[in-house]
Amino acid sequence: MNQIRNSALYVGKVMHHRLRPKAHSLTYSIYSLLIDLDELDTLNTRLTLFSANRFNLFAVHEKDYGNGDGTSLKTYVTNTMETAGLAWSHGPIRLLTMPRILGYAFNPLSVFFIHNTNGSLAAILYEVNNTFGQRHSYLMGVENGATGRLIQNCDKCFYVSPFLDMALGYEFHIDAPQDSFALTIKVSDEQGLMLTAVQNETRVALTDKALLTTFITHPLLTLKVIGAIHWEALKIWVKGIKLVPRPNAPNHKVSVYNPLLKR
């Protein structure tokens, strides 16, 4: 019988701290699922409270990611890597995301960890959704032999917060989830660091008992996330921080950063 070996539940907190032009901080509890795409069918049959591509207390629908057309996520990532020309020996693909809860999901950020067959990372795909129904991804290759905590950089090209300019840069500090997971995102402009976001979570075995416990301790998480985004936006606006007009989304769906090539 197939076992759940690589997929897991991660429980922890997210913290945002804005430095300029006025300080603003928030912290809230969160949980994520790490889904090994090769284990989707196993999760679907072994868990009562989780389903793939159909309604349940917890669910992951492939149409919520990638092209949004329901294409197999493994196919989507494979095609994206091939189009980008990034070297990859077709090892496991693991998605860290918040699941649908009672049919509803909103993920500000989901992360695909794209491994080689020897377990090393070939690339990381950061998929960003904004509250206007738009999506953009940043695909960042990993240099051969790189291990441990990675630092990856890219330019912002997708509108997310109405209180942050477009002329910004992202710096991701990240490694593949193991017993714990930590992600730090530093957002900077020409003057320096403007905002830091930190996500820290601890691994829990993915079982029906763990899912039920997490649902009770973090009820309707995805609704709370979208509510918190709008509540914090109101508080930022009250502090007098000006709104930034929303430009058109970029024509390309994925921005590619290959460390082996000059950009």
C-alpha positions as CSV (number, residue, x, y, z in Angstrom):
1,M,0.0,0.0,0.0
2,N,1.3,3.4,-0.9
3,Q,2.5,5.5,2.0
4,I,2.6,9.3,2.7
5,R,6.3,9.8,2.8
6,N,7.1,13.3,1.7
7,S,3.9,15.3,2.0
8,A,3.3,16.9,5.4
9,L,1.5,19.6,7.4
10,Y,3.4,22.7,8.6
11,V,2.1,24.9,11.4
12,G,3.4,28.2,12.5
13,K,3.3,32.0,12.1
14,V,3.7,34.8,9.5
15,M,5.1,38.2,10.5
16,H,5.3,41.3,8.4
17,H,7.2,44.4,9.5
18,R,7.1,47.6,7.4
19,L,9.8,50.2,8.1
20,R,8.9,53.1,5.8
21,P,7.4,55.6,5.3
22,K,5.6,54.6,8.5
23,A,6.2,51.6,10.7
24,H,3.5,48.8,10.6
25,S,3.7,45.3,11.9
26,L,1.4,42.2,12.0
27,T,1.7,38.6,13.1
28,Y,-0.8,35.8,12.6
29,S,-1.0,32.0,12.9
30,I,-0.9,30.0,9.7
31,Y,-0.6,26.4,8.4
32,S,0.4,25.0,5.1
33,L,0.4,21.7,3.3
34,L,3.6,20.4,1.6
35,I,2.2,18.2,-1.3
36,D,4.6,15.9,-3.1
37,L,2.9,15.9,-6.6
38,D,3.7,12.2,-7.0
39,E,1.6,11.6,-3.8
40,L,-1.6,13.4,-4.8
41,D,-3.4,10.2,-5.6
42,T,-2.2,8.5,-2.4
43,L,-3.4,11.5,-0.3
44,N,-6.7,11.3,-2.1
45,T,-7.2,7.7,-1.1
46,R,-5.5,7.5,2.3
47,L,-7.0,10.7,3.9
48,T,-10.7,11.1,4.7
49,L,-10.5,14.9,5.3
50,F,-8.4,15.8,2.3
51,S,-9.2,15.5,-1.4
52,A,-7.5,16.4,-4.6
53,N,-9.6,18.2,-7.2
54,R,-12.9,17.8,-5.4
55,F,-14.7,19.2,-2.3
56,N,-13.7,18.3,1.2
57,L,-12.9,19.9,4.5
58,F,-9.4,20.3,3.1
59,A,-8.6,20.1,-0.6
60,V,-6.0,21.1,-3.3
61,H,-7.4,21.9,-6.7
62,E,-4.9,22.0,-9.5
63,K,-6.9,24.7,-11.3
64,D,-6.0,27.0,-8.4
65,Y,-2.4,27.1,-9.6
66,G,-0.3,27.5,-12.7
67,N,-2.3,28.3,-15.8
68,G,-5.5,28.0,-13.9
69,D,-7.0,25.5,-16.4
70,G,-6.8,22.4,-14.3
71,T,-3.7,21.1,-16.1
72,S,-1.7,18.5,-14.0
73,L,0.6,20.6,-11.9
74,K,3.4,18.1,-12.6
75,T,2.9,18.8,-16.3
76,Y,2.7,22.5,-15.8
77,V,6.0,22.6,-13.8
78,T,7.7,20.4,-16.3
79,N,6.7,22.5,-19.2
80,T,7.7,25.7,-17.4
81,M,11.1,24.3,-16.7
82,E,11.6,23.3,-20.3
83,T,10.4,26.6,-21.6
84,A,12.8,28.4,-19.2
85,G,15.7,26.2,-20.3
86,L,16.7,25.3,-16.7
87,A,18.6,22.1,-16.1
88,W,16.7,19.6,-14.2
89,S,16.9,15.8,-13.9
90,H,13.1,15.4,-13.3
91,G,13.1,14.6,-9.6
92,P,10.3,15.3,-7.1
93,I,8.2,18.4,-7.3
94,R,6.7,19.6,-3.9
95,L,4.2,22.3,-3.4
96,L,3.9,24.3,-0.2
97,T,0.5,26.0,-0.1
98,M,-2.5,26.7,2.0
99,P,-5.3,24.3,1.0
100,R,-8.9,25.0,0.2
101,I,-10.9,24.9,3.3
102,L,-14.6,24.0,2.8
103,G,-14.1,24.9,-0.8
104,Y,-12.4,28.3,-0.4
105,A,-8.8,29.2,-0.9
106,F,-6.6,32.3,-1.3
107,N,-2.9,32.0,-1.4
108,P,-0.8,35.2,-1.4
109,L,2.2,32.9,-2.0
110,S,2.6,29.3,-2.9
111,V,6.1,27.7,-3.5
112,F,7.0,24.8,-5.7
113,F,10.3,23.1,-4.8
114,I,11.7,21.4,-7.9
115,H,14.2,18.7,-7.0
116,N,16.7,16.8,-9.0
117,T,16.7,13.0,-8.8
118,N,19.6,13.2,-6.2
119,G,17.5,15.3,-3.9
120,S,19.2,18.6,-4.6
121,L,17.1,21.6,-5.7
122,A,17.1,22.5,-9.4
123,A,14.8,25.5,-9.0
124,I,12.1,27.2,-6.9
125,L,8.9,28.6,-8.4
126,Y,7.3,31.4,-6.3
127,E,3.6,31.8,-7.3
128,V,2.0,35.0,-6.2
129,N,-1.7,35.9,-6.2
130,N,-3.1,39.3,-5.5
131,T,-6.6,40.2,-4.3
132,F,-7.6,41.4,-7.8
133,G,-7.7,37.8,-9.2
134,Q,-4.3,38.0,-10.9
135,R,-1.3,35.6,-10.7
136,H,2.3,35.8,-11.6
137,S,5.3,33.5,-10.8
138,Y,9.0,34.0,-10.3
139,L,11.1,30.9,-11.4
140,M,14.5,30.9,-9.9
141,G,17.2,28.4,-10.8
142,V,19.5,27.0,-8.2
143,E,23.2,26.8,-8.9
144,N,24.7,23.3,-9.2
145,G,25.7,22.0,-5.8
146,A,24.1,24.7,-3.8
147,T,22.9,23.3,-0.4
148,G,21.3,24.6,2.7
149,R,19.8,28.1,3.0
150,L,19.5,29.9,-0.4
151,I,19.4,33.6,-1.1
152,Q,17.6,34.4,-4.3
153,N,16.9,37.9,-5.8
154,C,14.5,39.3,-8.4
155,D,12.9,42.5,-9.4
156,K,9.3,43.1,-8.6
157,C,7.1,43.0,-11.8
158,F,3.7,42.2,-10.4
159,Y,1.3,44.4,-8.4
160,V,0.5,42.9,-5.0
161,S,-0.1,45.5,-2.3
162,P,-1.7,48.9,-3.1
163,F,0.7,50.5,-0.6
164,L,3.9,49.3,-2.3
165,D,5.5,50.8,-5.4
166,M,6.5,48.7,-8.3
167,A,10.2,49.8,-8.4
168,L,11.2,47.3,-5.7
169,G,13.4,44.3,-5.4
170,Y,12.8,41.0,-3.6
171,E,15.3,39.0,-1.7
172,F,14.2,35.5,-0.7
173,H,16.0,33.5,2.1
174,I,14.7,29.9,1.9
175,D,15.6,26.3,2.0
176,A,13.5,23.1,1.2
177,P,11.1,22.2,4.0
178,Q,12.4,19.5,6.4
179,D,11.6,19.3,10.2
180,S,10.8,23.0,9.9
181,F,10.4,25.6,7.2
182,A,11.5,29.2,7.2
183,L,11.1,31.8,4.6
184,T,12.2,35.4,4.8
185,I,11.4,37.9,2.1
186,K,13.1,41.3,2.1
187,V,11.6,44.1,0.0
188,S,13.9,47.0,-0.8
189,D,13.9,50.2,-2.9
190,E,16.7,52.5,-3.8
191,Q,16.9,53.8,-0.2
192,G,17.3,50.3,1.3
193,L,15.1,47.8,3.1
194,M,11.4,48.7,3.3
195,L,9.6,45.6,4.5
196,T,10.4,42.2,5.8
197,A,8.1,39.2,5.8
198,V,8.9,36.0,7.7
199,Q,7.2,32.6,7.7
200,N,8.2,30.0,10.3
201,E,6.5,26.6,10.5
202,T,7.1,23.2,12.1
203,R,6.5,19.9,10.4
204,V,3.6,17.7,11.5
205,A,2.8,14.3,10.1
206,L,-0.1,14.6,7.6
207,T,-2.9,12.5,9.1
208,D,-6.7,13.0,9.5
209,K,-6.2,13.6,13.2
210,A,-3.7,16.4,12.6
211,L,-5.9,18.0,9.9
212,L,-8.9,18.0,12.3
213,T,-6.9,19.4,15.1
214,T,-5.5,22.1,12.9
215,F,-9.0,23.0,11.6
216,I,-10.2,23.4,15.2
217,T,-7.2,25.5,16.3
218,H,-7.1,27.6,13.1
219,P,-10.8,27.7,12.0
220,L,-11.5,29.0,8.4
221,L,-7.9,30.1,7.9
222,T,-8.2,31.1,4.3
223,L,-11.1,33.4,5.0
224,K,-9.1,34.9,7.9
225,V,-6.2,35.5,5.6
226,I,-8.2,37.5,3.1
227,G,-10.0,39.3,5.9
228,A,-6.7,40.2,7.6
229,I,-5.3,41.5,4.3
230,H,-8.1,44.0,4.0
231,W,-8.1,44.9,7.7
232,E,-4.4,45.6,7.7
233,A,-4.8,47.6,4.5
234,L,-7.4,49.8,6.2
235,K,-5.0,50.4,9.1
236,I,-2.2,51.3,6.8
237,W,-4.4,53.7,4.9
238,V,-5.5,55.3,8.2
239,K,-1.8,55.9,8.9
240,G,-1.7,58.1,5.8
241,I,0.3,55.8,3.5
242,K,-0.8,56.7,-0.1
243,L,-2.3,54.2,-2.5
244,V,-0.3,53.1,-5.5
245,P,-2.2,52.9,-8.8
246,R,-2.5,49.3,-10.2
247,P,-0.7,48.8,-13.5
248,N,-1.5,46.1,-16.0
249,A,-0.2,42.7,-15.1
250,P,2.8,41.6,-17.1
251,N,2.1,39.8,-20.4
252,H,4.3,36.9,-19.4
253,K,3.0,34.6,-16.7
254,V,6.4,33.5,-15.4
255,S,9.6,35.6,-14.8
256,V,12.7,33.5,-15.1
257,Y,15.9,34.0,-13.2
258,N,18.8,31.7,-14.3
259,P,21.8,32.1,-12.0
260,L,24.0,30.5,-14.7
261,L,23.2,33.2,-17.2
262,K,23.6,37.0,-17.0
263,R,20.3,38.9,-17.0
